[in-house]
Amino acid sequence: MNFTLPVGISNRHMHLSQHDLELLFGKNYQLTPQKDLSQTGQFAAVETIDLKTSKGTIPRVRILGPVRPETQIELSLTDTFKLGIRPPIRESGQIEDTPGLTLLGPAGTVDISRGVIIASRHIHMNETDASNFRVNNGQVVSVYSKGPRSIIFNNVVIRVRHDFVLDFHIDTDEANAAGLCNGEMVTAITEPLPLP
């Protein structure tokens, strides 16, 4: 069963642990929400920090809240060229055997030994959506986008949770390749596509 859903494009960003947040901004620091995101309870914070490696720096990278148990940085492949690192493509939270870097904040710096990933493309949905679309958490589907740069995204992971809002998440590299903007509609293809 195929179904349509909106696109959500993720620019480079990070999720911080409370421990690292306080090292970067000061003791007992709390993030300042700037804008609510599509997923329930998630927000883009006012605060940004710089990312640094021995090869380069990316300034003013947005922090997303709320805080998490462990710090995680999500970059596009293009971003990784600037920093001279090659993180793996992973689902959020899967940061074992990933590279680290240095975080530069207004009150201090933090060297993380791991946590940098390129986020795998995925679809958020709640249990009702999953039942209606006859898909399961962890199922892999494809997504088709129309237009002058039409493309089929393979290896898209379904992520189901009670508070998730229906959304197809890709990074800026993927969105630019397909000529997609936030909120545009695409089609999820649940049947395996024939390979040439």
Residue pairs with C-beta under 8 A, 6 or more apart in sequence:
1 133
1 134
1 190
2 187
2 188
2 189
2 190
2 191
3 132
3 133
3 187
3 188
3 190
4 185
4 186
4 187
4 188
5 123
5 125
5 166
5 167
5 168
5 185
5 186
5 188
6 166
6 167
6 168
6 182
6 183
6 184
6 185
6 186
7 145
7 167
7 168
7 170
7 175
7 180
7 181
7 182
7 183
7 184
7 185
7 186
8 38
8 124
8 167
8 168
8 169
8 170
8 182
9 169
9 170
9 171
9 172
9 175
9 180
9 181
9 182
10 74
10 119
10 169
10 170
10 171
10 172
11 62
11 171
11 172
12 58
12 61
12 62
12 73
12 74
12 75
12 76
12 79
12 172
13 44
13 61
13 62
13 63
13 64
13 73
13 74
14 49
14 51
14 61
14 62
14 63
14 64
14 71
14 72
14 73
14 74
14 103
15 63
15 64
15 67
15 68
15 71
15 72
15 74
16 24
16 63
16 67
16 68
16 71
17 67
17 68
17 69
17 70
17 71
18 67
20 71
20 103
20 110
20 112
21 29
21 31
21 63
21 67
22 28
22 29
23 105
23 107
23 108
23 109
23 110
24 49
24 103
24 104
24 105
24 106
24 107
24 108
24 109
24 110
25 47
25 105
25 106
25 107
26 107
29 107
31 43
31 45
31 46
31 47
31 63
31 65
31 66
31 67
32 45
32 46
32 47
33 43
33 44
33 45
33 46
33 65
34 43
34 44
34 45
34 46
35 43
35 44
36 42
36 43
37 43
37 44
37 64
38 124
38 165
38 167
39 124
39 163
39 164
39 165
39 167
40 163
40 164
40 165
41 66
41 163
42 64
42 65
42 66
43 64
43 65
43 66
44 62
44 63
44 64
44 65
45 62
45 63
45 64
45 65
47 63
48 59
48 60
48 61
48 62
48 63
49 60
49 61
49 63
49 103
49 104
49 105
50 57
50 58
50 59
50 60
50 61
50 103
50 104
51 57
51 58
51 61
51 73
51 83
51 101
51 102
51 103
51 104
52 101
52 102
52 103
52 104
53 83
53 84
53 85
53 101
53 102
54 84
55 82
55 83
55 84
55 85
56 82
56 83
56 84
57 82
57 83
57 104
58 79
58 82
58 83
61 73
70 95
70 115
71 103
71 110
71 112
71 115
72 92
72 93
72 95
72 115
72 116
72 117
73 101
73 112
73 115
73 116
73 117
74 92
74 117
74 118
74 119
74 171
75 83
75 87
75 116
75 117
75 118
75 171
76 118
76 171
76 172
76 173
77 118
77 173
78 172
78 173
80 86
80 87
80 116
80 118
83 101
85 99
85 101
85 116
86 99
87 98
87 99
87 116
87 117
87 118
88 97
88 98
88 117
88 118
89 117
89 118
89 119
89 120
90 98
90 117
90 118
90 119
90 120
91 119
91 120
91 122
91 157
91 159
92 117
92 119
94 117
95 114
95 115
95 117
96 114
97 114
98 114
98 115
98 116
98 117
99 114
99 116
100 111
100 112
100 113
100 114
100 115
100 116
101 111
101 112
101 116
102 109
102 110
102 111
102 112
103 109
103 110
103 111
103 112
118 171
119 169
119 171
120 155
120 157
121 143
121 153
121 155
121 156
121 157
121 168
121 169
121 170
121 171
121 174
122 156
122 157
122 158
122 159
122 168
122 169
123 141
123 143
123 156
123 157
123 158
123 159
123 166
123 167
123 168
123 169
123 188
124 159
124 161
124 164
124 165
124 166
124 167
124 169
125 133
125 135
125 158
125 159
125 160
125 164
125 166
125 167
126 160
126 161
126 162
126 163
126 164
126 165
126 166
127 160
127 162
129 160
129 166
130 136
130 137
130 158
130 160
133 188
133 190
134 190
135 141
135 158
135 160
135 190
136 158
136 160
137 158
137 159
137 160
137 161
138 157
138 158
138 159
139 157
139 158
139 190
140 155
140 156
140 157
140 158
141 156
141 158
141 188
141 189
141 190
142 152
142 153
142 154
142 155
142 156
142 188
142 189
142 193
143 152
143 153
143 156
143 168
143 186
143 187
143 188
143 189
144 150
144 151
144 152
144 153
144 186
144 187
144 188
144 189
145 151
145 152
145 153
145 178
145 179
145 180
145 184
145 186
145 187
146 186
147 178
147 179
147 180
148 179
149 177
149 178
149 179
150 178
151 177
151 178
152 189
152 193
153 170
153 174
153 178
154 193
156 168
156 188
168 186
168 188
170 178
170 180
174 180
175 181
180 186
